Amino acid sequence: MSTTIDVPESSNIKGKTILLGAQARPGGWKKGIAIVDFILRLGAVAAALGAAASMGMSDQTLPFFTQFFQFEASYDSFTTFQFFVISMAIVAGYLVLSLPFSIVAIIRPHATGPRLFLIILDTVFLTLATSSAASAASIVYLAHNGNQDTNWLAICNQFGDFCAQTSGAVVSSFVAVVVLLVLIVMSALALGKH
Amino acid sequence: MSTTIDVPESSNIKGKTILLGAQARPGGWKKGIAIVDFILRLGAVAAALGAAASMGMSDQTLPFFTQFFQFEASYDSFTTFQFFVISMAIVAGYLVLSLPFSIVAIIRPHATGPRLFLIILDTVFLTLATSSAASAASIVYLAHNGNQDTNWLAICNQFGDFCAQTSGAVVSSFVAVVVLLVLIVMSALALGKH
């Protein structure tokens, strides 16, 4: 009788230790990723907002004017820059709204629901952010260098401040793109390893 | 004695049926996703290759010329279009190289390794494809509409064929972008549900 009682006791203890070990190890690892995710998300909000604000306030009027019109350049001049301001504002708004889901992932590191939700929407908004950043970058390049073959002249000689401000906005938007990329890779790693 | 033999027998059978049921259900679902992934990947290869080829072969020389030069437009005229051709070729090359990993995901639907590898690289190449597609789109828009404020004239009146071909390449590249987006969402769903 004594031997039959001993066997289930020891197997019970073994089962418990294995279960605790399995919960403690990857839980801490996933919690760390979730905290880094939250911090990076805050940085991406700042980068996207900075890009939208910097582009939206780019406006330069030259000090000389003719009888009929003044020389003025603002983001309104380019459809691409308007798209840039709108889409960067949307991306910043999404990133702010995604912060609660990131907090849920910190509190419950094993739940796949919030991570799945975040990775899918992050991918969609990464595409939006990348497209606006790249299209604005190509216009900024044209403004700096012009194009010989089509006779499009560079405007940055006249509108230096305007060019500097829009270039800064493009750089800031690419920071947001890179952060979103890192967020997706981290979420994928956290989803895949379990 | 007869009762002690009966108990392990029945528990053995139960264990087997549960195990078989667990393997058959999600395995079929994940295998289906992996097969769709493979087919979509083939479509994305075609779209990316078509975009690169169409843009790379866009070249139009006008039938009239002056004493000193001919009027010619090709993808070489724009740095953005050169970037487009190179990056679309890289994306197409990656997609071809990713096909074996997609086949591994079909054969072993439960392995997370290939899916994790694919979702991370897909995200990186989605960003590359989106940036080249968007920057080319903004140049194509300028070629069609021009810009009043900077005195950049539309060139599509003269170079109609060139504009049609580059516009087609941009549309084809956005098809590749959308397919890559769908691939990432599908991989994330397959990784998350288990």
Interface residues (C-beta under 8 A of the other chain):
Chain A: E72 A73 S77 F78 T79 T80 T112 G113 R115 L116 I119 I120 T123 V124 L126 T127 T130 S131 S132 A133 A134 S135 A136 A137 S138 I139 Y141 L142 A143 N145 N147 Q148 D149 T150 N151 W152 L153 I155 V177 L181 I184 V185 A188 L189 L191 G192 K193 H194
Chain B: E72 A73 S77 F78 T79 T80 T112 G113 R115 L116 I119 I120 T123 V124 L126 T127 T130 S131 S132 A133 A134 S135 A136 A137 S138 I139 Y141 L142 A143 N145 N147 Q148 D149 T150 N151 W152 L153 I155 V177 L181 I184 V185 A188 L189 L191 G192 K193 H194
